[in-house]
Amino acid sequence: MKRISKVLVANRGEIALRIIRACKELEIKSVVIFSEDDVNGIWVPRADECYPILGNPVDAYLKYDRIIDLAKKSNCDAIHPGYGFLSESAEFAQACIDNDLIFIGPKPKHIELFGDKMASKVAMKKINVPVLEGTNSPIIDIKEGKRIALEIGYPIIIKAAFGGGGRGMRIVHFANDFSKMFESATNESIKYFGKGDVFIEKYVQNPRHIEIQVIADQYGNVVHLGERDCSIQRRHQKVIEITPSPLLNDKVRQSLCDISVNAMKELGYESVGTVEFLVDEKDNAYFIEMNTRVQVEHPVTEIVTGVDIIQRMIEIASGDKLKYKQSEIQFRGYAIEFRINSEDPQNNFMPTSGVVKKYLTPGGPGVRLDTSLYSGYELPTCYDSMLGKLIVWALDWKGAVQKARRALDEFHIEGFKTNIQLHREIAKDESFKNGKFDTGYLDMNMNKFDLGAKSSIANEEEKSLELKNLIKKIKENNLVSLKNKFILY
């Protein structure tokens, strides 16, 4: 295996910046591609080299023939796909290999396997990983779907067989609603993934969503970096991620970690990945999917373990062995990640856009901010609404929640609506503070949140104006003091 000396980053935004930083620390040169809409992205000049791809701003990150051509022309050894876009394209991974480029990620066969939710479910069941009762192959026939749903028993869930991110997913509680929900799921699946195939499985009411981070090298060595609790979701998309889960007992935690490591060894998996489970109220766990890429929420694991996941991806792709045994990985404290999005929670979470007029970020011990945002930046409207991730760490759960409240109060973005106020409301909610939440948490609590409340920054600005006016009055009236608030010297 040849050593990697130059990496093309086939992505944009904060994850592109994250990969560039990892490359710099490894003394590896980085190359970025960028669309016309991303010409002002701060990650673009941060790379050692940058090349525009003109035309459709989304296709710039999806047309892999052009990306591979640029990688070869710029003498890159490898390509890192980040997350989203081409990160879970087996065709892209194979095309990299066919062009003598290292794909920094799993083997194409594993990307293909886990990209097909039904095939991965069957494969995991064969190696004794617990799965939910349901179909073993994708279906497109509505009559067949109705029959299977009745056999399983309602409630059931319909999922796109070739997608993710909550798209093509519908929960059906009653038989009379099946036809409408089936058509809705298949139509959305066709729109986003090009295929209308779905599968049906038993629906677990308000479970916890737990994922296990694994890292595997090319020599059969596999370790886990603990679990992340991704239960706080909106429309099946993650909003907040936590490690370790304050809800999971040690026996279930160890069981899920062991299952995940053994499954990856059995399948010969390489690179990083996450094995995802639903855990019901009785602590029964069921495999739901595997993500064959770096996750948006990887920073919480990095903070608690001290392991740089992006660097490990690059080193494993270079042919390195894992640097540590499972017993050498230390877990310390709690970390919480808040996804900061340009969206309006008061208007059904509609995406927002505009220019960043004022930008004040939190800091202090135990605070990390992964973002590519800056004052004066104009948001492109054609990409995902995530602006970045605020990550906090403390030695215990109570301390992590307190730090989150403080950091979120310091965070201020002007120019468009964001979901920061929603996070503030969650962080001070009693159920959250007590570690009591599942996938139904937001649905149950949205109505009680004060999403129109003023931020602490807005209150500080009012206070600052008041103080300026007081000083003006003092000077104008030649007073030594005013209401015992000021003394001039």
Secondary structure, 3 states (H helix, E strand, C coil): CCCCCEEEECCCHHHHHHHHHHHHHCCCEEEEEECHHHCCCCHHHHCCEEEECCCCCCHHHCCHHHHHHHHHHCCCCEEECCCCCCCCCHHHHHHHHHCCCEECCCCHHHHHHHHCHHHHHHHHHHCCCCECCECCCCECCHHHHHHHHHHHCCCEEEEECCCCCCCCCEEECCHHHHHHHHHHHHHHHHHHHCCCCEEEEECCCCCEEEEEEEEECCCCCEEEEEEEECCCEECCEECEEEECCCCCCHHHHHHHHHHHHHHHHHHCCCEEEEEEEEECCCCCEEEEEEECCCCCCHHHHHHHHCCCHHHHHHHHHCCCCCCCCHHHCCCCCEEEEEEEECEEHHHCCEECCCECCEEECCCCCCEEEEECCCCCCECCCCCCCEEEEEEEEECCHHHHHHHHHHHHHHCEEECCCCCHHHHHHHHCCHHHHCCCCCCCHHHHHHHHCCCCCCCHHHHHHHHHHHHHHHHHHHHHHCCCCCCCCCCCC
